[in-house]
Amino acid sequence: MEELLNKLKIPYKDIKLYERALTHTSFANENNTASYERLEYLGDAVLELVISEYLYKNTDYKEGKMTKLRSHYVCENANFEYSTRLKLNEYLRLGHGEIERGGKYKKAIVADIFESFIGAMYLDLGINDVKNFIYDHIIPLIEDKSIDFFDDYKSVLQELVQTDKKSLEYIIVDEAGPAHDKTFTVEVKIDNIVYGKGIAHSKKEAEQAAARDALTKAQNGVIL
């Protein structure tokens, strides 16, 4: 843990907070210690505050647009991106079963620990150090237009289809792999014609991938 904090140039005081921030419930249960869940709750609120202030000070957008943008930058997709860029998952403390299931690379877990890490830093150092950390490590990712944090392609496609009063449905066409690590293939149909295809480790993500595929084709003038 000390190695990680030094790499990230965090002037920590209480290293145990950061250890807890990277402790999954599976490890906590096996070792009778606290997990990251309470810190995650706190970190979510702190992250929302800092990103909200950034958008308020650096844009002239109306409330609705700022809220929508914030939801892109404080979500599972974005938190997963931040966490992996910082290599937080490499320092995760997992139970034996979760290690075997590849917990170090599971999107939900890796996303959660970014928020818990922020929560730990807030308790240890206060809001100003957290803001400096986010401005140093996260804001550059937000300002990098090549990184896509958007994760609700289904809603956009739904709005597009409703405009033309067309039918829209998502169909699972394939399931592969063991029960704990399945891969789902989903097709999105508009008026019974396949317009997009997505593959992911959850039905929800596969549907979003299919919707994104359809929207990409629409933007390129291929469909719709």
C-alpha positions in Angstrom: 0.0 0.0 0.0 2.8 2.4 0.8 4.2 1.8 -2.6 0.9 2.8 -4.3 0.6 6.0 -2.1 4.1 7.0 -2.9 3.6 6.5 -6.6 0.5 8.7 -6.5 2.4 11.2 -4.4 -0.3 11.2 -1.7 1.0 12.7 1.6 -0.9 10.1 3.7 -1.2 10.1 7.5 -3.3 7.0 8.2 -2.3 4.2 5.9 -5.0 1.9 7.4 -7.7 4.0 5.8 -6.3 3.3 2.3 -5.9 -0.4 3.1 -9.6 -0.5 4.1 -10.5 1.3 0.9 -9.0 -1.6 -1.1 -10.5 -4.4 1.1 -13.3 -6.3 -0.6 -16.0 -7.9 1.5 -14.7 -11.4 0.6 -11.4 -10.6 2.3 -13.1 -8.8 5.2 -15.3 -11.8 5.9 -12.3 -14.2 5.8 -10.2 -12.0 8.1 -12.7 -10.4 10.4 -12.0 -6.8 9.3 -13.8 -3.9 7.7 -14.5 -3.7 3.9 -14.5 -0.7 1.6 -18.3 -0.3 1.5 -18.7 2.6 4.0 -15.8 4.5 2.4 -17.3 3.9 -1.0 -20.5 5.6 0.2 -18.6 8.7 1.4 -16.3 8.8 -1.6 -19.2 8.9 -4.0 -20.5 12.1 -2.4 -17.1 13.7 -2.3 -16.4 12.8 -6.0 -19.8 14.3 -7.0 -19.1 17.5 -5.2 -15.6 18.0 -6.8 -16.9 17.2 -10.3 -20.0 19.4 -9.8 -17.7 22.3 -8.7 -15.4 21.7 -11.7 -18.4 21.8 -14.2 -19.8 24.9 -12.5 -16.6 26.8 -12.7 -15.4 25.7 -16.1 -18.6 25.7 -18.2 -21.5 28.0 -18.7 -23.9 25.1 -19.1 -27.4 25.1 -17.7 -28.3 22.9 -14.7 -29.7 20.0 -16.8 -26.6 19.7 -19.0 -24.2 19.9 -16.0 -26.2 17.2 -14.3 -26.1 15.0 -17.4 -22.3 15.5 -17.8 -21.7 14.8 -14.1 -23.6 11.5 -14.5 -21.1 10.5 -17.2 -18.1 11.4 -15.1 -19.3 9.8 -11.9 -20.6 6.4 -13.0 -19.4 2.8 -13.1 -17.8 3.2 -16.5 -15.8 6.3 -15.5 -14.8 5.0 -12.1 -13.5 1.8 -13.6 -11.5 3.9 -16.1 -10.0 6.1 -13.3 -9.3 3.0 -11.1 -7.5 1.0 -13.7 -5.5 4.1 -14.9 -4.3 4.5 -11.3 -3.7 0.7 -11.0 -5.8 0.6 -7.7 -7.0 -2.9 -8.6 -3.4 -4.2 -8.4 -3.5 -3.5 -4.7 -7.0 -5.0 -4.0 -7.4 -7.3 -1.0 -9.7 -10.1 -2.0 -10.8 -13.4 -0.5 -9.6 -16.7 -2.0 -12.8 -17.4 -3.9 -12.9 -13.9 -5.4 -9.3 -14.1 -6.5 -10.1 -17.3 -8.4 -13.1 -15.6 -10.0 -11.0 -12.7 -11.3 -12.2 -10.1 -8.8 -9.2 -7.9 -9.5 -10.6 -7.2 -13.0 -14.3 -7.2 -12.3 -15.8 -3.9 -13.4 -18.1 -3.4 -10.5 -15.4 -4.0 -7.9 -12.7 -2.0 -9.6 -15.1 0.9 -10.0 -16.2 0.8 -6.4 -12.7 1.0 -5.0 -12.0 4.3 -6.8 -14.9 5.9 -4.7 -13.7 4.2 -1.5 -10.2 5.4 -2.2 -11.5 9.0 -2.5 -13.4 8.5 0.7 -10.3 7.4 2.5 -8.3 10.3 1.2 -11.0 12.7 2.3 -11.0 11.4 5.9 -7.2 11.3 6.0 -6.3 14.6 4.3 -9.4 16.7 3.8 -11.2 18.1 0.8 -8.4 20.3 -0.6 -6.0 17.4 -1.0 -8.8 15.4 -2.6 -9.5 18.2 -5.1 -5.8 18.5 -5.9 -5.6 14.7 -6.5 -8.7 14.7 -8.8 -7.5 17.8 -10.7 -4.1 16.1 -11.2 -5.3 12.6 -12.1 -9.0 12.7 -13.2 -9.7 16.0 -14.8 -7.2 15.4 -17.6 -9.1 12.2 -18.4 -12.4 14.1 -18.5 -10.8 16.7 -20.8 -9.4 14.1 -23.1 -12.1 13.9 -25.7 -10.8 10.5 -27.0 -12.0 8.8 -23.8 -15.7 7.9 -23.8 -17.4 7.7 -20.4 -20.9 7.7 -21.7 -22.8 4.6 -20.7 -26.5 5.0 -21.6 -26.7 4.4 -25.3 -30.0 2.5 -24.9 -31.9 5.7 -23.8 -30.5 7.7 -26.8 -31.5 4.9 -29.2 -34.9 4.7 -27.6 -35.5 8.4 -28.1 -34.3 8.2 -31.7 -36.6 5.2 -32.5 -39.6 6.7 -30.7 -39.4 9.8 -33.0 -40.2 7.5 -35.9 -42.6 5.3 -33.9 -40.6 2.2 -34.6 -40.5 -0.9 -32.5 -37.3 -1.7 -30.5 -36.2 -4.9 -28.8 -33.0 -6.5 -27.4 -32.5 -10.2 -27.9 -29.9 -12.5 -26.3 -28.6 -14.6 -29.2 -25.8 -16.4 -27.3 -24.5 -17.3 -23.8 -21.1 -18.8 -23.3 -18.7 -19.6 -20.5 -19.1 -20.9 -16.9 -21.8 -19.6 -14.6 -19.5 -17.2 -12.7 -18.0 -15.7 -15.9 -20.6 -15.8 -18.7 -20.4 -13.9 -21.9 -23.6 -12.6 -23.5 -24.2 -11.7 -27.1 -27.2 -9.4 -27.7 -28.7 -8.1 -30.9 -30.9 -4.9 -31.1 -33.7 -5.1 -33.5 -35.7 -2.1 -34.9 -38.9 -3.2 -36.7 -37.5 -6.8 -36.6 -34.3 -5.8 -38.4 -30.9 -6.3 -36.7 -29.2 -2.9 -36.4 -26.5 -3.6 -33.7 -24.7 -6.3 -31.8 -23.0 -6.3 -28.5 -20.9 -8.8 -26.4 -20.2 -8.4 -22.7 -20.1 -10.2 -19.4 -23.6 -9.0 -18.3 -26.9 -8.7 -20.2 -27.1 -5.0 -19.4 -23.6 -4.2 -20.7 -24.2 -6.3 -23.8 -27.5 -4.4 -24.5 -25.6 -1.1 -24.1 -22.9 -2.3 -26.5 -25.5 -3.3 -29.0 -27.2 0.1 -28.8 -23.9 1.8 -29.1 -23.2 -0.2 -32.3 -26.5 0.8 -33.7 -25.9 4.5 -32.9 -22.4 4.4 -34.4 -23.9 3.1 -37.7 -26.6 5.8 -37.5 -23.9 8.5 -37.1 -22.0 7.1 -40.1 -25.2 7.2 -42.2 -25.5 3.4 -42.5 -28.9 3.0 -40.9 -31.9 4.8 -39.5 
